């Protein structure tokens, strides 16, 4: 199964915590969940060396976690809560990890996966995603049949945001690749 939206990634983290019987959903579980979606974040992680499934499992072994009590639900650590709160796409989650002092950041730095020097603001990403959506749809639909941006499915919006973030990062950093 693929986890294409931020909501899906959070659900996968919850499922993983329950399967492992641990109380805290930490940044390593977030990194583990980011490895599975069909997204730019997943491609960057794989390109950076997360090829083996053993690497992904080993990520979660680094965190000393408490056992999950009976009738208790897994909870976010404060750092992980700040990472996922208001995130617009899996790529944005990866960029947040790269800019936050957490265990997941240390792990991806070991693999040499560094953030770009310059990043666009969330407002710039949102504007570029909306513009890209309308420009690409022009050849397929008449504007009268095109959905308004606020009516577009969340999965599609996240894909457009990832595309826009990568394009803006490449422009700001003067490169074609951002990893």
TORVEXLUM-932498 format. One line per field, with one value per atom (N, C-alpha, C): residue in one letter; residue number from 1; x, y, z; atom name. Coordinates in steps of 0.1 Angstrom, whole numbers, plus 5000, padded with zeros to 4 digits. Layout:
r = c(A/...);
k = c(NUM/...);
u = c(X/...);
v = c(Y/...);
w = c(Z/...);
a = c(CA/...);
***
This chain:
r = c(X/X/X/X/X/X/X/X/X/X/X/X/X/X/X/X/X/X/X/X/X/X/X/X/X/X/X/X/X/X/X/X/X/X/X/X/X/X/X/X/X/X/X/X/X/X/X/X/X/X/X/X/X/X/X/X/X/X/X/X/X/X/X/X/X/X/X/X/X/X/X/X/X/X/X/X/X/X/X/X/X/X/X/X/X/X/X/X/X/X/X/X/X/X/X/X/X/X/X/X/X/X/X/X/X/X/X/X/X/X/X/X/X/X/X/X/X/X/X/X/X/X/X/X/X/X/X/X/X/X/X/X/X/X/X/X/X/X/X/X/X/X/X/X/X/X/X/X/X/X/X/X/X/X/X/X/X/X/X/X/X/X/X/X/X/X/X/X/X/X/X/X/X/X/X/X/X/X/X/X/X/X/X/X/X/X/X/X/X/X/X/X/X/X/X/X/X/X/X/X/X/X/X/X/X/X/X/X/X/X/X/X/X/X/X/X/X/X/X/X/X/X/X/X/X/X/X/X/X/X/X/X/X/X/X/X/X/X/X/X/X/X/X/X/X/X/X/X/X/X/X/X/X/X/X/X/X/X/X/X/X/X/X/X/X/X/X/X/X/X/X/X/X/X/X/X/X/X/X/X/X/X/X/X/X/X/X/X/X/X/X/X/X/X/X/X/X/X/X/X/X/X/X/X/X/X/X/X/X/X/X/X/X/X/X/X/X/X/X/X/X/X/X/X/X/X/X/X/X/X/X/X/X/X/X/X/X/X/X/X/X/X/X/X/X/X/X/X/X/X/X/X/X/X/X/X/X/X/X/X/X/X/X/X/X/X/X/X/X/X/X/X/X/X/X/X/X/X/X/X/X/X/X/X/X/X/X/X/X/X/X/X/X/X/X/X/X/X/X/X/X/X/X/X/X/X/X/X/X/X/X/X/X/X/X/X/X/X/X/X/X/X/X/X/X/X/X/X/X/X/X/X/X/X/X/X/X/X/X/X/X/X/X/X/X/X/X/X/X/X/X/X/X/X/X/X/X/X/X/X/X/X/X/X/X/X/X/X/X/X/X/X/X/X/X/X/X/X/X/X/X/X/X/X/X/X/X/X/X/X/X/X/X/X/X/X/X/X/X/X/X/X/X/X/X/X/X/X/X/X/X/X/X/X/X/X/X/X/X/X/X/X/X/X/X/X/X/X/X/X/X/X/X/X/X/X/X);
k = c(1/1/1/2/2/2/3/3/3/4/4/4/5/5/5/6/6/6/7/7/7/8/8/8/9/9/9/10/10/10/11/11/11/12/12/12/13/13/13/14/14/14/15/15/15/16/16/16/17/17/17/18/18/18/19/19/19/20/20/20/21/21/21/22/22/22/23/23/23/24/24/24/25/25/25/26/26/26/27/27/27/28/28/28/29/29/29/30/30/30/31/31/31/32/32/32/33/33/33/34/34/34/35/35/35/36/36/36/37/37/37/38/38/38/39/39/39/40/40/40/41/41/41/42/42/42/43/43/43/44/44/44/45/45/45/46/46/46/47/47/47/48/48/48/49/49/49/50/50/50/51/51/51/52/52/52/53/53/53/54/54/54/55/55/55/56/56/56/57/57/57/58/58/58/59/59/59/60/60/60/61/61/61/62/62/62/63/63/63/64/64/64/65/65/65/66/66/66/67/67/67/68/68/68/69/69/69/70/70/70/71/71/71/72/72/72/73/73/73/74/74/74/75/75/75/76/76/76/77/77/77/78/78/78/79/79/79/80/80/80/81/81/81/82/82/82/83/83/83/84/84/84/85/85/85/86/86/86/87/87/87/88/88/88/89/89/89/90/90/90/91/91/91/92/92/92/93/93/93/94/94/94/95/95/95/96/96/96/97/97/97/98/98/98/99/99/99/100/100/100/101/101/101/102/102/102/103/103/103/104/104/104/105/105/105/106/106/106/107/107/107/108/108/108/109/109/109/110/110/110/111/111/111/112/112/112/113/113/113/114/114/114/115/115/115/116/116/116/117/117/117/118/118/118/119/119/119/120/120/120/121/121/121/122/122/122/123/123/123/124/124/124/125/125/125/126/126/126/127/127/127/128/128/128/129/129/129/130/130/130/131/131/131/132/132/132/133/133/133/134/134/134/135/135/135/136/136/136/137/137/137/138/138/138/139/139/139/140/140/140/141/141/141/142/142/142/143/143/143/144/144/144/145/145/145/146/146/146/147/147/147/148/148/148/149/149/149/150/150/150/151/151/151/152/152/152/153/153/153/154/154/154/155/155/155/156/156/156/157/157/157/158/158/158/159/159/159/160/160/160/161/161/161/162/162/162/163/163/163/164/164/164/165/165/165/166/166/166/167/167/167/168/168/168/169/169/169/170/170/170/171/171/171/172/172/172/173/173/173/174/174/174/175/175/175/176/176/176/177/177/177/178/178/178/179/179/179);
u = c(5008/5000/5009/5004/5012/5005/5013/5008/5011/5001/5003/5001/4993/4991/4997/4998/5003/4994/4981/4972/4975/4977/4980/4993/5003/5016/5014/5006/5003/4996/4986/4979/4989/4999/5009/5017/5021/5029/5021/5008/5000/5000/4998/4997/5010/5022/5035/5037/5033/5035/5026/5014/5006/5012/5017/5023/5035/5043/5055/5052/5040/5036/5043/5045/5052/5043/5047/5038/5040/5053/5056/5058/5052/5054/5065/5077/5088/5092/5103/5107/5113/5118/5123/5111/5100/5088/5083/5084/5080/5089/5102/5111/5108/5105/5101/5089/5079/5066/5069/5078/5081/5087/5093/5100/5090/5078/5068/5060/5057/5047/5054/5045/5050/5051/5062/5063/5077/5079/5093/5102/5096/5103/5108/5100/5104/5116/5115/5125/5138/5138/5150/5156/5148/5154/5160/5153/5159/5172/5171/5183/5195/5192/5202/5207/5202/5207/5198/5185/5176/5170/5179/5175/5169/5175/5172/5161/5152/5142/5148/5159/5166/5170/5174/5177/5165/5154/5142/5138/5139/5136/5147/5159/5170/5168/5161/5158/5151/5141/5133/5139/5150/5157/5165/5167/5176/5168/5155/5148/5143/5147/5142/5128/5119/5105/5099/5088/5081/5070/5068/5057/5044/5035/5022/5013/5007/4998/4985/4979/4966/4956/4948/4938/4944/4957/4963/4966/4965/4968/4982/4989/5002/5001/5011/5011/5024/5022/5034/5043/5056/5066/5063/5067/5065/5072/5084/5091/5084/5079/5072/5059/5052/5039/5042/5053/5056/5059/5065/5069/5056/5047/5035/5024/5024/5014/5014/5003/5001/5010/5016/5024/5015/5020/5012/5015/5026/5030/5041/5043/5054/5068/5070/5082/5084/5074/5075/5078/5073/5077/5092/5097/5111/5119/5115/5123/5122/5111/5110/5119/5120/5130/5144/5147/5161/5164/5154/5157/5154/5151/5148/5158/5161/5171/5163/5165/5158/5166/5163/5170/5169/5158/5156/5166/5168/5177/5191/5195/5209/5210/5200/5201/5202/5194/5195/5208/5213/5226/5237/5236/5246/5246/5235/5233/5237/5240/5244/5232/5220/5208/5206/5211/5211/5200/5195/5185/5191/5183/5188/5192/5201/5205/5194/5186/5175/5162/5151/5138/5128/5117/5106/5097/5090/5080/5068/5061/5048/5039/5038/5029/5033/5047/5051/5048/5050/5047/5032/5024/5009/5005/5010/5007/5012/5024/5030/5022/5018/5010/4997/4990/4977/4979/4989/4991/4995/5003/5007/4995/4986/4974/4965/4963/4955/4962/4975/4982/4982/4983/4984/4970/4960/4946/4941/4946/4941/4940/4950/4950/4940/4935/4926/4912/4909/4896/4893/4881/4878/4878/4881/4881/4868/4857/4844/4842/4849/4847/4858/4867/4878/4874/4878/4875/4882/4876/4883/4894/4905/4916/4911/4902/4897/4888/4885/4876/4885/4898/4907/4909/4910/4913/4926/4927/4939/4951/4949/4960/4966/4958/4962/4969/4964/4970/4984/4986/4999/5009/5004/5013/5017/5008/5011/5021/5019/5028/5042/5043/5056/5063/5056/5062/5066/5057/5060/5072/5073/5084/5097/5098/5110/5114/5105/5108/5113/5107/5111/5125/5127/5140/5151/5148/5158/5161/5151/5153/5161/5157/5164/5178/5181/5195/5203/5197/5204/5208/5200/5203/5191/5194/5182/5177/5186/5182/5183/5175/5175/5180/5185/5190/5205);
v = c(4988/5000/5012/5023/5035/5045/5054/5065/5078/5083/5095/5108/5109/5122/5122/5134/5136/5128/5129/5121/5106/5101/5087/5083/5092/5090/5090/5099/5099/5086/5081/5069/5057/5057/5047/5047/5059/5060/5054/5057/5052/5036/5031/5017/5010/5016/5011/5011/5022/5023/5012/5010/4999/4985/4983/4970/4967/4978/4976/4977/4981/4982/4993/5005/5016/5028/5036/5048/5060/5062/5075/5073/5082/5083/5094/5090/5100/5102/5111/5115/5103/5093/5081/5073/5073/5067/5075/5088/5097/5094/5093/5091/5077/5067/5054/5054/5062/5063/5071/5081/5089/5080/5069/5061/5053/5052/5044/5052/5065/5071/5072/5072/5075/5090/5096/5110/5114/5127/5132/5130/5130/5128/5113/5104/5090/5088/5095/5094/5100/5111/5117/5108/5101/5092/5080/5074/5063/5067/5078/5083/5085/5089/5091/5079/5067/5055/5047/5050/5042/5031/5023/5013/5000/4997/4984/4986/4976/4977/4976/4969/4968/4982/4991/5005/5011/5009/5016/5010/4997/4991/4996/4996/5000/5015/5023/5037/5037/5028/5029/5023/5015/5009/5019/5030/5040/5048/5047/5055/5046/5050/5043/5047/5038/5041/5033/5039/5032/5022/5012/5002/5009/5005/5011/5003/5011/5005/5000/4991/4986/4998/4999/5009/5023/5024/5036/5038/5050/5053/5059/5055/5061/5077/5084/5098/5103/5115/5122/5127/5127/5134/5149/5158/5172/5177/5172/5175/5170/5158/5152/5159/5163/5170/5183/5190/5203/5200/5189/5185/5183/5175/5172/5182/5191/5201/5210/5210/5219/5216/5204/5201/5199/5204/5203/5192/5185/5174/5166/5153/5145/5152/5159/5166/5177/5184/5195/5188/5176/5169/5166/5161/5158/5171/5182/5195/5199/5197/5201/5193/5180/5171/5176/5180/5185/5198/5205/5218/5218/5206/5205/5196/5199/5191/5179/5168/5156/5144/5132/5120/5117/5119/5116/5125/5137/5146/5141/5136/5130/5118/5110/5098/5102/5111/5114/5122/5129/5135/5125/5114/5103/5097/5098/5093/5104/5116/5127/5134/5132/5139/5152/5163/5176/5185/5194/5203/5213/5218/5228/5241/5249/5261/5271/5273/5282/5275/5279/5272/5283/5279/5289/5289/5300/5300/5291/5288/5280/5288/5301/5309/5308/5309/5308/5294/5284/5270/5269/5274/5273/5280/5292/5300/5293/5287/5280/5268/5260/5248/5251/5261/5265/5270/5278/5282/5271/5261/5250/5241/5240/5232/5238/5251/5258/5258/5260/5260/5246/5236/5222/5218/5222/5218/5225/5236/5244/5236/5227/5220/5208/5204/5193/5197/5208/5212/5227/5230/5244/5250/5263/5268/5267/5267/5266/5253/5242/5229/5226/5235/5232/5235/5226/5227/5239/5245/5256/5249/5256/5250/5245/5252/5247/5234/5231/5218/5207/5209/5198/5189/5176/5166/5168/5165/5167/5160/5148/5140/5148/5153/5161/5174/5180/5193/5190/5179/5176/5173/5166/5163/5177/5186/5198/5206/5206/5213/5207/5194/5188/5193/5192/5197/5211/5220/5234/5236/5229/5231/5227/5216/5212/5222/5227/5236/5250/5254/5267/5265/5253/5251/5251/5244/5244/5258/5266/5280/5288/5287/5295/5291/5278/5273/5272/5275/5275/5261/5251/5237/5231/5220/5212/5202/5197/5187/5194/5189/5196/5186/5175/5166/5164);
w = c(5000/5000/5000/4993/4993/5002/5007/5016/5010/5003/4994/5000/5011/5017/5031/5037/5050/5060/5058/5067/5066/5054/5053/5060/5059/5066/5081/5086/5101/5105/5097/5100/5100/5091/5090/5102/5107/5119/5131/5132/5143/5142/5130/5128/5132/5128/5132/5147/5153/5168/5175/5170/5176/5174/5162/5158/5167/5170/5177/5192/5196/5210/5218/5211/5217/5218/5228/5232/5223/5219/5212/5197/5190/5175/5173/5171/5171/5157/5155/5142/5134/5140/5132/5126/5133/5127/5115/5117/5106/5094/5096/5085/5079/5087/5082/5073/5078/5070/5057/5057/5045/5034/5038/5029/5019/5023/5015/5005/5007/4997/4984/4973/4960/4959/4963/4964/4961/4960/4958/4970/4982/4995/4994/4990/4989/4979/4968/4958/4963/4970/4975/4986/4994/5004/4997/4987/4980/4973/4966/4959/4969/4981/4991/4998/4995/5001/5009/5010/5017/5008/5003/4993/5000/5011/5018/5028/5029/5039/5053/5055/5068/5073/5064/5068/5074/5068/5074/5087/5089/5102/5113/5109/5118/5123/5115/5119/5133/5134/5146/5158/5156/5168/5175/5170/5177/5188/5188/5198/5209/5222/5234/5236/5234/5235/5246/5252/5263/5257/5264/5260/5260/5251/5250/5260/5270/5280/5274/5280/5276/5275/5265/5263/5261/5257/5255/5240/5235/5221/5220/5209/5206/5205/5210/5209/5202/5197/5190/5201/5198/5207/5203/5212/5209/5196/5193/5181/5169/5169/5158/5156/5166/5165/5157/5161/5153/5139/5136/5122/5114/5119/5111/5111/5121/5122/5110/5102/5091/5079/5078/5067/5055/5043/5031/5022/5023/5015/5021/5016/5021/5019/5008/5006/5017/5020/5031/5044/5047/5059/5059/5048/5047/5049/5043/5045/5059/5066/5080/5088/5085/5093/5091/5078/5075/5083/5087/5094/5109/5114/5128/5135/5148/5156/5161/5154/5159/5154/5159/5156/5141/5135/5120/5112/5116/5109/5110/5121/5123/5114/5113/5104/5090/5085/5070/5067/5077/5075/5073/5081/5079/5065/5059/5045/5035/5040/5031/5024/5030/5024/5031/5025/5030/5024/5031/5026/5016/5007/4998/5005/5000/5007/5008/4998/4998/4996/5003/5002/5000/4992/4990/5003/5004/5015/5012/5022/5019/5011/5012/5004/4989/4986/4973/4967/4975/4970/4967/4976/4973/4961/4958/4946/4934/4934/4923/4920/4930/4928/4922/4927/4921/4906/4904/4890/4881/4885/4877/4874/4884/4882/4871/4871/4861/4848/4847/4834/4828/4836/4830/4826/4833/4830/4817/4814/4802/4790/4787/4775/4775/4787/4788/4790/4796/4799/4795/4793/4792/4806/4807/4821/4828/4820/4827/4834/4829/4835/4846/4848/4857/4871/4880/4894/4900/4910/4917/4926/4929/4937/4950/4957/4970/4969/4956/4954/4949/4947/4942/4953/4950/4961/4967/4980/4988/4982/4977/4971/4959/4951/4939/4944/4954/4959/4964/4971/4977/4966/4955/4944/4937/4935/4929/4938/4952/4961/4960/4959/4958/4945/4934/4922/4923/4928/4929/4938/4950/4959/4952/4945/4938/4927/4920/4909/4915/4926/4932/4939/4945/4951/4941/4929/4919/4913/4912/4908/4918/4930/4941/4943/4940/4942/4930/4918/4906/4901/4905/4901/4895/4888/4883/4894/4902/4913/4926/4935/4949/4959/4956/4966/4964);
a = c(N/CA/C/N/CA/C/N/CA/C/N/CA/C/N/CA/C/N/CA/C/N/CA/C/N/CA/C/N/CA/C/N/CA/C/N/CA/C/N/CA/C/N/CA/C/N/CA/C/N/CA/C/N/CA/C/N/CA/C/N/CA/C/N/CA/C/N/CA/C/N/CA/C/N/CA/C/N/CA/C/N/CA/C/N/CA/C/N/CA/C/N/CA/C/N/CA/C/N/CA/C/N/CA/C/N/CA/C/N/CA/C/N/CA/C/N/CA/C/N/CA/C/N/CA/C/N/CA/C/N/CA/C/N/CA/C/N/CA/C/N/CA/C/N/CA/C/N/CA/C/N/CA/C/N/CA/C/N/CA/C/N/CA/C/N/CA/C/N/CA/C/N/CA/C/N/CA/C/N/CA/C/N/CA/C/N/CA/C/N/CA/C/N/CA/C/N/CA/C/N/CA/C/N/CA/C/N/CA/C/N/CA/C/N/CA/C/N/CA/C/N/CA/C/N/CA/C/N/CA/C/N/CA/C/N/CA/C/N/CA/C/N/CA/C/N/CA/C/N/CA/C/N/CA/C/N/CA/C/N/CA/C/N/CA/C/N/CA/C/N/CA/C/N/CA/C/N/CA/C/N/CA/C/N/CA/C/N/CA/C/N/CA/C/N/CA/C/N/CA/C/N/CA/C/N/CA/C/N/CA/C/N/CA/C/N/CA/C/N/CA/C/N/CA/C/N/CA/C/N/CA/C/N/CA/C/N/CA/C/N/CA/C/N/CA/C/N/CA/C/N/CA/C/N/CA/C/N/CA/C/N/CA/C/N/CA/C/N/CA/C/N/CA/C/N/CA/C/N/CA/C/N/CA/C/N/CA/C/N/CA/C/N/CA/C/N/CA/C/N/CA/C/N/CA/C/N/CA/C/N/CA/C/N/CA/C/N/CA/C/N/CA/C/N/CA/C/N/CA/C/N/CA/C/N/CA/C/N/CA/C/N/CA/C/N/CA/C/N/CA/C/N/CA/C/N/CA/C/N/CA/C/N/CA/C/N/CA/C/N/CA/C/N/CA/C/N/CA/C/N/CA/C/N/CA/C/N/CA/C/N/CA/C/N/CA/C/N/CA/C/N/CA/C/N/CA/C/N/CA/C/N/CA/C/N/CA/C/N/CA/C/N/CA/C/N/CA/C/N/CA/C/N/CA/C/N/CA/C/N/CA/C/N/CA/C/N/CA/C/N/CA/C/N/CA/C/N/CA/C/N/CA/C/N/CA/C/N/CA/C/N/CA/C/N/CA/C/N/CA/C/N/CA/C/N/CA/C/N/CA/C/N/CA/C/N/CA/C/N/CA/C/N/CA/C/N/CA/C/N/CA/C/N/CA/C/N/CA/C/N/CA/C/N/CA/C);
***
